[in-house]
Amino acid sequence: MTAHDRRGSALILVLIMTLSLAALAASAIYMAGSSGMLTRYHDKERDLTYAVETALELGKSRVQRDTALVLYDTGYKQLLTNQAVYTSSGTPVTGLSVNLYAGYTGDTAGTYTPYITLVATVSDASGLRVARRLDLMSRPFSRYTLFANDFPSSASIGAGETFGGRVHANNRFIAANSGSPAPAFMDTVSAAGTISGTAQWADTISSAGGATVIPFPTASGAYWGASSLATYFYNLADVGGLRESVSSASRGRVEFLTIDVNNNGMIDSTEGFFRYFRLNTATDTTQLAVYFSGSPVSLSNSVLLNQCGASYTIDGRREFFPVVMHKVNWVRSRIQSSTYPTVTSGQATTMSVLDRTAIMTILQQPTARCYPQGSPYLVNTERYTTGSACTQDWFQSVTMYTWGSSPACGSSQQYGGQDTTFTRYSFRCTVDQSVATGRCTAEPTYEGYWDTYSGNSNLPTLPASVRQDVERPHLYPLNKVYNPDSRGVIYLNSSMYVHGTVRGNATLYVNGVIKLMDDLMYDADPADTTNLCRSFLGLIARDSISIIDNAINRPRIYNTPTTTAGNVLTMGGDRQFNLQGVALALGGSVNAANPGGATLTVPTYTCPLNSSVTASGGCLQIVGGIVEKTFANPYTSTTSSGFRMLRQLDPCQNTNRRPPYFPLARTRVRALKSFDVDVRQLKSTTLIRAYFTRLRGARAAP
């Protein structure tokens, strides 16, 4: 090979080396630049994340501690506006500002506890950069076993009481000051002031004084966009046709009931109703409230004679006969066919005399009790019957289900009161005791009627074997299947008597006093976890909620001496008053009328059963909670008077359920979840409002 063939190789080698070194230098410069860009990017991301998390934590702290903070049921509330973000040293993070918004979301039916949603956004010079959302669990007042806005210094919890759930007082709280055993608390007890007295606390830290005051709701205060709490519930009830108004206080009663509409042998969630009995304007409330007294009660007392009596099982069905009807010949014959209780010919004859012995024989039957005016069980004494015909021809505008004691009536029309023997109108008949046919002594007095439901009802024809179809127009459906517009809320414009059997979810608001005239219970035991949230009732009264002192709830003297067993009786069917649900008294307390009343039965009622603690009315058995403006015991002394409290937690109270639209407490529990939000959804106030609306659901409360 000649020398000139290798002459350019060195030049090429130098060129390659130069280019390689240049590329390497460029690569190093590029990599250094990229590293700087990544560092600045991550620094920026860290600052943005820090800012948005700081805003959410500020919001979380405020909604958990600031009980004066009011959030809206529609739209949102802005908690931070273009707020700078500061480091731990107090230096603002350059170029960043945050906005924070809050609102209730997640519930449109009013039967669940809504979330409190916080939405934080972070902006810099280039605009909106990051958004994040945090959901907190809220807490309804229905969560509490006992909540007292005012716990008087003279009051205390009774010995032996048990509290299965959360307890709070907005001033002091006083456990037992005497007696044994000390009350037991299974959950946290808190008070804004001090906690004193003797108790069995859940643990060493569960009784905490110096807690934050939780604002108590008021009937007149603005609530969730409405001018007042009363207006809020009025509007909710009005939508479903579940609103009633009366011109004066205590002129009617509301009875909750269940009907097996589809005749399948079960009470389904759709089969809860109520009906409303309205008194005639000229009638007093003595018969309605089943009120009478005496030492002993007079044998001529019309409430005793016409509304108290006993049930007998005849042909597989229970039939009720008032005291006065035991004189009637066909009644004497009919009750002798009863399988429970059994009645001999001699007993039937004794009952027919209607003297003190006769009345005591009737009222000591195991099925004896009294019923309020308008009850279907009072068919024998509240339906007009002539002496000569088996028709009701006095009140021409009324078509009533025929019953009669007249000789013109056949045996197929002679029977006792049952749940099926409903009639719209009620009359006061004074049964002629000089004859044995049971007819009225004179023209009866028109007493009242069952109101007609005027809302949108899909209730089908009732099976004849279950109910008379004439009852259907007077049933107010609670469930959406039969009442598509129902929100589960009932509104009554004045004080009202209330009782009955509840199925489903309902909240009753009374713009006055709720007067509990008889047990108010669910159709199945709520303390049984197999029935978890099967039913959930809220009672809200503008004033107080009171168990009235009537013959159904409290003992009455029917014979003397009162020391003889069976001479003093309670005509309510059991030895205690049962209240299942959450009762909220906005202007007073949940209490008992005449708490000092100490008329005692023999043997004496004890509460709990077989304990040493006595009470005139026995136990006030509550499964649920009491929320009241002022705490009050249903007795005045630790022995003999009033009722003794037995409290039990409804397991549904520990879930995220509540009675429909039951008020929320301004206390928030814990963070539930958080995640990033697309900033494009939050670039304007209109978009922010729309975002909260979507989170809340398609329909907000009126």
Secondary structure, DSSP 4 states (H G I P E B T S, - for coil): --GGGGTTHHHHHHHHHHHHHHHHHHHHHHHHHHHHHHHHHHHHHHHHHHHHHHHHHHHHHHHHH-TT----SSS-EEEEEEEEEE-TTSPEEEEEEEEEEEEEES-SSSSBPPEEEEEEEEEETTEEEEEEEEEEE-EEGGGEEEEEEE--TT--PPTT-EE-SEEEESS-EE-BSS-SSPPEE-S-EEESS-EESB-B-SSTTSEESSPPP-PPP-SSS-BTTBSSHHHHHHHHHHHTT-EE--SSTT-EEEEEEE--TT-SSS--TT-EEEEEEEE-TT--SHHHHT----TT--TT-HHHHHHEEEEEEETTEEEEEEGGGGGSHHHHHHHTT-SSS---HHHHHHHHT-SHHHHHHHHTSTTEEE--TT-GGGHHHHS---SS-SS--SSTT--------STTS-GGG---B-TT---SEEEE--B-TTSSS--BSSPPEEEEEEPPP-S-----PPPTTT--GGGGGG-EE-STTT-TT--SEEEESS-EEEEEEE-SEEEEEESS-EEEEEEEEESS-TTSGGGTTS-EEEEEESS-EEE--STTTS-EE-SS-TTSTTSEE-TTSSSEEEEEEEEEESSS-EEESSTT-----SSPPBSSTTSS-BBSS-EEEEEEEEEEEE---S-SSSSBSS-EEEEE--GGGGTTB-STTPPEES----EEEEEE--GGGGSSHHHHHHHHHHHH-S----
